[in-house]
């Protein structure tokens, strides 16, 4: 992807999240794809899915304190159903991760539409 624009092409910033078994990385991207802010934090993998969703939302809030972003995209550990944004299978790296409603969980916590890779 050469630029990060929000749905509808408004040119507003978007948030990108990368969830791994040990680290969460977050960034706020401008319409031109420039990184405006970055943040990393440990993944609370042993605390379960709810704690991980809370940490992801916290990382998003850290990179976008002014709530400028209009959408959020996430690459996550495990296999994600692109239609439902539910984790369909995962290793035991993150306790209770399989079956987690990733998209809905993040949307509820951030108020943003959530995109997952296909």
Beta strands, then each sheet from edge to edge (+ up, - down):
strand 1: 14-19
strand 2: 23-29
strand 3: 35-42
strand 4: 71-75
strand 5: 79-80
strand 6: 87-89
strand 7: 113-116
sheet 1: 3+ 2- 1+ 4+ 7+
sheet 2: 5+ 6-
end
